[in-house]
Amino acid sequence: MLHNIRLHGRHGWYDHELETPQPFEVDVELLLNLQPAGVEDDLERSVDYGRVYEVVRPIVESTSF
């Protein structure tokens, strides 16, 4: 689980919320079987948290909800 990913986004109901980026904290929970990565000691079969961040970031920063 990734906790408190801090990003700025334009989310809300009011115009000022959609015009001015606000700070948001996002938690991401991944349900994965990482046993093969551990058994084989293979990082390629594990989680690249940098990649997870790069997937989450545009959702928060480029989309409005």
C-alpha positions, 0 to 999 in steps of 0.5 A: 500500500502506498500512503499519502501520495501528495499531489495537486488537483482541481476537484470539487463542486465550486468554480474556485475549486476547479480553477485553483489546484488544491493539495490532495493525499491519495492512498493506493492499495494493490492486491497482488501475488508477489510470492514469485518475486520473493521466491525467485528474488526477482525485482522484475516480478515485484512492484515498481512504486515509481510506475504506480506513482506515474499512473496515479499522478495524471488521474489526480492532476489532469482530471476533475471530479 
